[in-house]
Amino acid sequence: MFEIELHRLRHDDLIRRAEAERRVREAVRVRRAARRGAAVRGAGSESHTRRRSWFARTA
């Protein structure tokens, strides 16, 4: 009897964790989509601005 209850508790915990992870992934997906949308809207004439080189050194 104890094993069955322990199994149910673990199962419920796994379900809660999986649901929380799904919510986090969905939030990240929505944020990325919003960022992409903002980048597309703001990229008009500024799409070819000079960026600082990744390897540029400062003196």
Salt bridges, closest charged atoms under 4 A:
ASP12 OD1 - HIS11 ND1 3.65
ASP13 OD2 - ARG17 NE 3.18
GLU19 OE1 - ARG22 NH2 3.08
GLU19 OE2 - ARG23 NE 3.94
GLU26 OE2 - ARG29 NH2 2.61
